[in-house]
Amino acid sequence: MPEIPFLFNFFVFFVAGWIMYARRDVIEHFKKWVWFYTPIAIVLLGGIVWAGETHWHYEKLLKKNEGARELLAQKTMYMNVATILQACCVWFAIFSLVGLTEKYITKPNKKTTYIVYSSYWVYLFHRPLCVGFAVLFTRWDMPGVVKFTIVTAIVSALCILTYHFLVRNTWVGLMLNGKKNP
């Protein structure tokens, strides 16, 4: 069973989605303010990359100079900064993506429908893959941005390929998405 903080984290996102679904005015707000939320999300993402890379740099220095308290304090500080930036970035990215979607994807199309139908499978399947590949690349002496890019590309490809060939037109796809509209 997942630990309580993780369940609470997922619950918060579930409630946010439920509120957006139940209150159309919230989505309209994100649509109206999309150009406020989007640059903030991008800047925060850049901050996460910077803090994460700086944390990684201090981690490498610590391995060479074990016991250096100042290095440990710096490493911890950058980890905390990255965590705070990540928490803020996730929300601004959600607000931005909801606003962009509502503003620019106004008519149904096959690509959007495919992405929507695959999203639940991708959500369920990506997490163990991300953890697995992150563990696999842990000892790889590469910058975090490079590892992140490689893991993202591999996991995205595996999720879409497994959805397309193993889930989409099977009983699993029917369970996840229900009956398809003609």
C-alpha positions in Angstrom: 0.0 0.0 0.0 1.3 3.5 -0.9 2.4 5.7 2.0 0.0 8.4 3.2 1.9 11.4 1.8 1.8 9.9 -1.7 -1.9 9.1 -1.4 -2.5 12.7 -0.3 -0.5 14.1 -3.2 -2.5 12.1 -5.7 -5.7 13.1 -3.9 -4.9 16.8 -4.3 -4.5 16.4 -8.1 -7.7 14.3 -8.3 -9.6 17.0 -6.4 -8.2 19.7 -8.6 -9.3 17.8 -11.7 -12.7 17.2 -10.2 -13.1 21.0 -9.5 -12.1 21.9 -13.0 -14.6 19.3 -14.4 -17.4 20.5 -12.1 -16.8 24.3 -12.5 -16.4 25.4 -16.1 -15.5 28.9 -14.9 -12.2 27.7 -13.5 -11.2 26.3 -16.9 -12.3 29.6 -18.5 -10.0 31.4 -16.1 -7.0 29.3 -17.2 -8.0 30.0 -20.8 -8.2 33.7 -20.2 -4.9 33.9 -18.3 -2.9 31.3 -20.3 -0.3 33.8 -21.3 0.3 34.6 -17.7 0.7 31.0 -16.6 2.7 29.7 -19.5 5.9 31.9 -19.2 5.9 31.3 -15.4 5.8 27.5 -16.0 8.7 27.8 -18.5 10.8 29.9 -16.1 10.1 27.5 -13.2 11.1 24.6 -15.4 14.4 26.3 -16.2 14.9 26.9 -12.5 14.3 23.2 -11.8 16.9 22.2 -14.4 19.4 24.8 -13.0 18.8 23.7 -9.3 18.9 20.0 -10.3 22.1 20.3 -12.2 23.7 22.4 -9.4 22.6 19.7 -6.9 24.2 17.1 -9.2 27.4 19.1 -9.3 27.6 19.3 -5.5 26.9 15.6 -5.3 29.9 14.9 -7.5 32.1 17.2 -5.4 30.9 15.5 -2.2 32.0 12.1 -3.6 35.5 13.5 -4.1 35.6 15.3 -0.7 33.7 13.1 1.8 32.7 14.8 5.0 32.7 18.4 3.6 29.9 19.9 5.6 29.6 23.1 3.5 29.3 21.0 0.4 26.6 18.9 2.0 24.7 22.1 3.1 24.9 23.5 -0.5 23.7 20.2 -2.0 20.8 20.0 0.4 19.8 23.6 -0.3 19.7 23.1 -4.0 17.7 19.9 -3.6 15.2 21.8 -1.5 15.1 24.7 -4.0 14.5 22.1 -6.8 11.7 20.5 -4.8 9.9 23.8 -4.2 10.3 24.9 -7.8 9.0 21.5 -9.0 5.9 21.8 -6.8 5.2 25.3 -8.2 6.0 24.4 -11.8 3.6 21.4 -11.8 0.7 23.7 -10.9 1.6 26.4 -13.4 2.1 23.8 -16.1 -1.3 22.3 -15.4 -2.9 25.8 -15.5 -1.0 26.6 -18.7 -1.8 23.3 -20.5 -5.5 23.4 -19.6 -5.6 27.0 -20.9 -3.7 26.3 -24.1 -5.8 23.2 -24.8 -9.1 25.1 -24.3 -7.8 28.0 -26.4 -6.4 26.2 -29.4 -7.9 22.7 -29.6 -11.5 23.7 -30.2 -12.6 20.9 -32.6 -12.2 17.2 -32.2 -9.5 15.6 -34.4 -8.0 12.1 -34.7 -4.6 13.0 -33.1 -6.2 14.6 -30.1 -8.6 11.8 -29.6 -5.8 9.3 -29.8 -3.8 11.2 -27.2 -6.9 11.4 -24.9 -7.6 7.7 -25.2 -4.0 6.8 -24.6 -3.6 9.1 -21.6 -5.0 6.8 -18.9 -2.7 3.9 -20.1 0.3 6.3 -20.2 -0.5 7.6 -16.8 -0.7 4.0 -15.3 2.3 2.6 -17.2 4.8 5.4 -17.2 5.5 5.5 -13.5 7.1 2.1 -13.1 9.0 2.6 -16.3 10.3 6.0 -15.1 11.5 4.5 -11.8 13.0 1.5 -13.5 15.0 3.6 -16.0 16.0 6.1 -13.4 17.5 3.3 -11.3 19.1 1.9 -14.4 20.8 5.3 -15.2 21.7 6.2 -11.6 25.3 5.2 -11.9 25.7 6.7 -15.3 28.0 9.7 -15.0 26.0 12.1 -17.2 24.2 15.4 -16.4 20.7 15.0 -15.1 19.2 16.8 -18.1 20.7 14.2 -20.5 19.4 11.4 -18.4 16.0 13.0 -18.1 15.8 13.5 -21.9 16.8 9.9 -22.6 14.4 8.5 -20.0 11.6 10.7 -21.2 12.1 9.6 -24.9 12.3 5.9 -24.0 9.4 5.9 -21.6 7.2 8.0 -24.0 7.9 5.6 -26.9 7.3 2.5 -24.8 4.0 3.9 -23.4 2.6 4.9 -26.8 3.8 1.7 -28.5 2.4 -0.6 -25.8 -0.9 1.4 -25.9 -1.1 1.1 -29.7 -0.2 -2.6 -30.0 -1.2 -4.1 -26.7 -4.0 -2.0 -25.2 -5.9 0.1 -27.7 -8.2 -2.5 -29.4 -8.2 -5.0 -26.5 -10.4 -5.6 -23.4 -7.8 -3.6 -21.5 -8.5 -0.6 -23.7 -12.2 -1.1 -23.3 -11.8 -1.2 -19.5 -9.7 2.0 -19.4 -11.7 4.0 -21.9 -15.1 2.5 -22.2 -17.0 2.0 -25.4 -15.6 4.1 -28.2 -18.0 6.6 -29.9 -18.5 6.0 -33.6 
